[in-house]
Amino acid sequence: MMTLPMLAMPDFNLPFEIESDASGFGVRAVLTQCRRPIAYFNKTLCMQDRAPPVYERELIAMVFAVQRWRPYLLGRKFTVKTDQRSMKFLLEQRAADALSRIPPTVQLNQITAPTLIDVEIIKKEVRKDLALQEIIRLIEKKGMKIPHYTLQQGVLKFKGRLVIPNTSTLLPTVLHTYHDSVFGGHSGFLRTYTRLTGELYLKGIKKDIKKYCDECAICQRNKTSALSPAGLLMPLETLDAIWNDISMDFIEGLPKSKGWDVILVVVDRLSKYGHFLLLKHPFTAKIVAETFVKEVVKLHG
């Protein structure tokens, strides 16, 4: 112990050993062969890695060490030495515990999916469409390869998506499914278009989706983007006589003074002349009207 330990060169014909340890603030490890050190490693733990209990920090030290010396250990058997007795208990304990006695259970998960489209109806409608019928005829009888079109079990597909004619009777159902249903969630035009065209192919469907989303009553009532703008400010008209137009308001929440706790403010809009009338809680419309006549109307008509 009179001199510092010298690092030895690794011998890949001998087994490697890792001695690791962890504290509350960091981890350290040493890679050895025949009790001769080959490399040292230490690392300060971040706040997130300091939170786990001590036996988990010991595992963290082992993981960091194995990652650090992966080129030495990959494909070889090696031994890890640690001083944590709780980890030894996890390996040696064989008694049945609660986790090993949990009875098997079956969990049923419900998946929300779009309404299934009747493929038989689609087949019949595709056969009635002249353009699509010609494509099927070329594929079936002449064995021609139409770009992006395939025929799988009698179902015509375009780039793997089910082909539906523009005149299909299922078009309203399709639009409702991909926009109004739980699956659609009243998404905007772009999301509805992306979701629908990812599974189905309808030539020219973009305009129909745009129109359907724009005319959706629920979207129009609830989405901010569909609401009309507030518009420009509308100034009040200029007056040409005093006391032809007045404004009124109440000032409440005042401390009581001789029983009064409310002020009725009456202001002429042209001259800005004001009256401040006293009221008491509780007051009614009749009391307010009587006070207004008594204090304002008798003076200004």
PyMOL commands that set and color helices and strands:
alter all, ss='L'
color gray80, all
select helices_A, chain A and resi 47-50+54-68+70-73+85-92+99-101+119-128+130-140+171-179+189-197+205-214+217-222+224-226+285-300
alter helices_A, ss='H'
color red, helices_A
select strands_A, chain A and resi 16-22+26-33+36-44+78-81+149-152+155-158+161-163+200-201+246-251+262-268+274-279
alter strands_A, ss='S'
color yellow, strands_A
deselect
rebuild
show_as cartoon
